[in-house]
């Protein structure tokens, strides 16, 4: 073609053909690319990649999930592998997401508080309200969904869970079931009890208290309803970080029994890691978060009588107040849950245990004092009192969660799955290795159970670390409750049995045999729902075992989270080594020394079923019993309320001062009535408001309510049906100067002529007072 010419040249026809060839190749490439693009249901094209991270105008290519091109959208792909997109750039949501919050406080007076099992600790007021926080994640085609609920209660009881699921079934059919609904308690020790069917808890709660049970059931169901009604397309991000100065191990001598080689892998004898799951909708609108962190909500000690959600509840309060600007506590669409994890041996009382009578340290294997014994040994929080300690720990947790939330960039993607079984934990065969098989035991509690912990000491002369029984108490037990069988004694060794609860059946079984085990998987995130309080090392072993199971069956890099106190309560779960020294947590490991090994075996089976898509082949297991307990209770019956002569309900007995400054306490005492009247006859009732006068509109506006951290509601029972209510407002720094007042809302019980009773609403109002600048 070139001939003898010194330079090659092309004819016009050849140039046209070459150009046409290049264009055809380009068109072919484009068509091939388009062929492999995912199509949305509306026929618009989309790109897919596994993760997305927040960025500015330039982001790594592999981090984006492009939704569609529009006429004004352009994308430039550079040789260094980044994408630059215009403001019209959109992102595909991965899931349908819903969040909801509802009140579950229940009665705040005359009801035993659940957690410390202290018969003298009954409610007599309110510090903060209790809430159920629900989170629903569904696949975009709505074929599968998972529900996680974190409720401000001590723990989830079996009766509570069964009643919630029954109500959900009546509303939604088979949409929300045993396998895809996780109910988790935050483990506050300052919430009302009385919602259990097993006798041991029934006794410590003074029976079944139907108003308490109803409030929690209805609150959980309502929070799920709200989440269900507000489902949006959205995305999930996960992040993790270390929380400092917020926890100690309250049984360090038990922890040291674990192998040194195992302990050397960790920098601390507690899990300091917090995991945060962030939820946003398809437009980037913030929906909520779930945070998991291992710490006991026992900053409020067993002398407290005000219902409240303790340190983790305060963290939720701070986060929700920040995100729901201008809203009162309990209001607003953003929902922040601070859920429990493997908190079994983890205390927020960071000053450690001291003898309250001498000030000396009692950080010893038996947690005893030289003067006064074990009952004098208590751990102290970082604050000046329990309110201050609750605030400090809660704020620490909140600040770390906020940091992790804002920086969360690792996206959670992938299909949903859930697995659930009922298991008879009294009779599980555990294969320790190829040659050794052991079994779990019928439930029993050891002597150290009665000693309590340094967060809430027990009574009499019981001490932690008891590996021998006490003849005096054993004889009393044998006479009143019966002697444990030789089989149970042998199974639980070296635990000296105080109560052989698995052999005690009157009036109903004292402990559950049938227990829930459950895992819910959201893409690469596996939530392991455990029915009790795993210690630090127990939780680590369980997480690692579940993760290895996922890894070995083709789902590597799974994030495994332990959600504590779920579905049914079975006390504590220690390691085999921790069990040998029989401190409180080991004495409360009710299924014997191999309890942890049994749970690891069971949860590995659930993980394997999820990873291999064989959940449908899992045996359902034996369903738990439901006992007809009735409404037998030792809580005093409600009687008619009365007022002093020449007084009315809501009348002011002690008024506020005329003037206050920030950080002072405005206090008003009213003629009151039993708060149980309000709990049983009102939904989400507010006992108090703090109101500010607006001169421009000549009206009063609520600035605080009874869910606010700065308000306290005290009820004092008097004689002959009389009672007083004292409301405190701890005026926070930064309060806007102006004119304020405090209002009280209640119900009094009035007897009618036909022997029936009605609850009559009333209210009281303080005089106006002024807040001035410092």
Secondary structure, DSSP 8 states (H G I E B T S, - for coil): --TT-SS----HHHHHHHHHHHHHHHHHHHHHHHHTSEE-TTS-EE---S-----SSEEEGGG--B----TT--EEE-TTSEEEE-TT--B---EEEEEEEEE-----EEEEEESS--TT-EEEEESS--EEEEEEEEETTSS-EEEEEEESSS---HHHHHHHHHHHHHHHTTSS-TTTEEEEE---SSEE-----SHHHHHHTTB--HHHHHHHHHHHHHHHHHHHHT-EEEEEEEEEEE--SS-EETTHHHHTTS-HHHHTT-SSSS--EEEEEEEEETT--EEEEEEE----S-SS-TT--SB--HHHHHHHHHHHHHHSTT--TT-SS-EEEEE--S-TTEES-TTEEEETTT--B--STT--BTTTBGGGEEEE-SSSSHHHHHHHHHHHHHHHHHHHHHH--EEE-S-EEEEEEEEETTS-EEE-SSS-EEE-----EEGGGGGEETTEE-STT--TT--S--HHHHHHHHHHT----HHHHHHHTT--EEE-GGG--SSS-SS-SEEEEEEEEETTEEEEE-SSEE-HHHHHHHHHHHHHHHHHTT--S-EEEEE-SBSS--BEE--HHHHTT--HHHHTBTT-TTHHHHHHHHHHHHHHHHHTT-GGGS-----------TT-B-S---------TT--TT-EEE---SEEETTSEEEEEEE---THHHHHH-SS--SEEEEEEETTTTEEEEEEETTSTTEEEEEEE-STT-EEEEEEEE--TT---EEEEEEEEEEEEEE-TTS-EEEEEEEEE---EEEE--
